[in-house]
Amino acid sequence: QGICYLSLEDQSQIREKVERFNNFTEDNDPYGEHELGAINHNGQRIFWMIDYYAPDMKHGSEDPADPAKTVRVLTIMLAEEY
């Protein structure tokens, strides 16, 4: 919810930072999935993550690599909300 209270300009800048994020390391991405990260924006720490759901959205995908079996959901939140 915290992201929703930020200005539209801030939301857009955060989204762009998430889209461009490429600071994956063995420490923050040990399995090479590139499904979560953290950025800073105007002094605030922002977390983001991608979850992989089955098409019914009730449980995890049985095969996240298969687009026919997977719905990806991006969540962006203030670190304090975690």
Steps between C-alpha positions, in 0.01 A plus 500: 500500500785738574598528135144606416533803729803630312460746217437364151841636400669305782303187411611531138864552598489198732343284230773604259772418756345156551485443122867596464625314809797279415704497820459125550779331692559156646407647840162646400414251223658164591277299262526741205124554484509883500165501681571750778701808569537819700551856384525843658276787398514846659647355819248218525584132467268323255462121465358324198427136424345285230278209600411215264140380523304231321241645257227457762699734730435267796842336532851513362575410141608141439740626232591872529699484176186410302289810423194282437521374859605821670366841593773731628409762759732790582475650849674827584500617863669729744757303701322602821189313378684168474 
